[in-house]
Amino acid sequence: MNPRRLYAPLAAIFITCGALAPAVAQQANMTFFVTSEGPGKGADLGGLAGADAHCLKLATSVGAGGKTWRAYLSTQGAGAVNARDRIGKGPWVNAKGVTIAKDVAELHGTNNLTKQTALSEKGDVINGRGDTPNRHDILTGSQADGTAFPPDKDMTCKNWTSGTAGSAMLGHADRAGLNTEPPALSWNASHPSRGPGGGCTQADLRSTGGDGLLYCFAGN
């Protein structure tokens, strides 16, 4: 057997593994991502626990499961939870090692969230305005400062348990909208969900440019 024929495939394997190593290392250090997919039941995430489990599942799939992952979501009513209070102190970096924000104040101020940095757990850019399909609507249920809404109007699809009737506040991962007003450019509080299915179905979320995606942060 020609030794060159034997060694050539092995060399290709080693080169491929060497190229993948830096990406794997970066993802292992990742502390922020946008989910590449939602659970598939609209805004029915199984509550906060179900959403957190979804974050952990996707993080684990790329070797970053050894952290306490939390979905950036608020709840309303008795025992209301503020999204900003459940994600740790920061700093947070994406799958490419780029810092999103150094702390909670910066995250809700002048952060580094853009279409190019709000990456999935795989390091992919999330489709935004102008792409087909548009998937930039991210479920948050939060006000711009990361706090919960008052209980008088549903902004969390019944605290993330309804996949039919209700409404959820959405943010734009690509920081782009119909105009340049602050809500259109907001990453966490752009507009409520709506649609013929009641406002919380998977089809409703897709109808306004979403797909039931979440922001996931690793707490400290």
N, C-alpha and C positions, 0 to 999 in steps of 0.2 A: 504493500500500500504506500502511496505517495504521502510522506509526512506532511507536506504542505496542505494536502486536502484534509488531513485530520486536524491540523492546527488552525486553519482558517476559520471554521465555524466557532471554535473555542475562543479565538481572539475576538470575534464579533460579539460573543456573549459577554466577555469581560468588558469590552468597550461600552456596550449598552448598559451594563450594570453600573459602570463608573459614571456614565452620564446621568443615570437616574438617582444616584446617591445624594447629590446636593439637593435635589427637589424633595426627596423623602425626608432629609434632615430638616429642611425648612418647614415642611408640613408638620413634622413632629413638634416643632417649636411654635406652631401657629396657635394664636389665642383669639382669633376672630375669623368668622366666615359667614357668607350668605349660603343658605342651604341650596344645593343644586336641584333639589326637588322637595315638594311638600309631602305630608302624609297621604294626601290624595282624597281627603274628605272635606274639602273646602276649609272653612275656619274652625271646624270641629277637630281640635288638636288633642283631645283627651285632657283638656285643662293644662295648667302649667307643667304638671308632671309629665304628661304625654309629649308636650313640646320639648321639654328638656331631654327626654329620652330620645327624641328624634335627632336633636343636636348631637348627642353622645353617639348614636348609631352611625351617623355620617362621619363624625370625627374619627371614630374607631376604624372606619373603612379605609382611612388614609394614614393610619398609624399615629393618630393624635388623641387617642381615647383616654390616655392616662391623666385626665384633668377633670375638674368639676365644670361641666358645660351647662350654661343657662341660656334659654331663649330670651331675647329682648322683648318682653311682653308685660303689659300692665293688666291688672284686673280691677273691677269696680264693685261697689257695694260694701257690705260688711267685710272687714278684713282686707280691704283693697290693697293691692300691691303695686308699687311703682317700679317700672322697668329699670330705672337707673339704680335702684337699690339692690338689685339681685345679680348684677354682673361682675362684681368685684371692683377693684380699685384701678386696674390698668397697670402698666401700659398694655395695649393690644396690637398685635401684628397679624397680617394676613398670611396666606399660604406662600407668598413670595418673600416674606420677611420684611415687608414694608409696614411701618408704624401707622396705624389708623388714628390713634389718640393716646396721649400719655396718661390721662386720668379722666375721671367722670366729668369734670368741669370742661376740659377741652373737647371731649366727645360731644357735649351739648353746646359747644361754642364754635370756635374755628377749628374744625377737625380736618382730617385728610381723607375723608370718604368721597370718592368719585367713582365713576363707572369703571375706571382702570384699577382702582384699589379695593372696591367692594367685591372681592372675588369669592368664588365658591370654595368648598373644602378641597376641591381638586385643583384649585388655582386657575379656574376658568372665569372669564368675564361673563356676567349675567346680561342677557339680552335686555336692551333698554329702548327708549323712545326712538323710533326709526328702524328698529330691527323687527324681524318676523320670526316667531311671535314676540311681542313685547312682554317681558316678565319683570318689569322694574318695580311693581307694587309689592311691598313687603309688609306683612302683618306686624303691627306694633301695639295697637290699642292705647297709644300714649299721646300725651301732649308734647309740644316741642321741647320742653325741659325734661322730658322723661318721666313725668308724673302721671298718675291715673286721672281719668275724667271723673267728674261727679256722676252719681248713679242715675240721674234723671233721664239720660238718653244712652241707649246701648251703643258702646263703641268698641266692644270686645266680643261680639257674637256670643253673648251670654257666657262671658268668661271662658271663651275658647271651647265651648261644648256644643255649639250649634253649627250644623252644616246646612241649615235651611234659612229660617227667618232671623233677621237681625242686621247688625252693621258693625264693621270694624274699621278703626282708623288705620290708614296705610301710609307708608313712607316710600319715597322714590330712591331706589338704590343708585340710580345714575344721576341724581340731582337735576333732572330735566322734566319739564311738563309743558302744558299748553301755553304758558307765558313765563315771564321772569319774576313774577311776584314771589315773595318768600315761601308761601305754602307749596307752590309748584316745584320749588327747588329743595324742599325739605326732605331729608333722608328718613325722618321718623313720623312726621305729622303732615301729610300732604292733603289727603281727602278720605272720606269714609267710603267703604265698599257699598255697592248697590247692584241691583239687577233683578230680572224677572223671576228668579228662583227664590227671592226673599232677601237677598243681600249677602248670604254666607255660603252659598253653594260653590263648588269648584268652578262651575260654568260662570257664575256671577263674578268671581275673582278674575277669571280669565277675560271677561268681557270688558274690563277697564284697564287691562294691561298687567295682570298679575298671574300667579300660579300657586298661591298658598305658600310662598316662601317665607323664611324667617331669618333674622339676624341671630347668630350664636356667638356668645362670648365665654371665654374661660375665666372663671372667678379665681380669686387668690386663695 
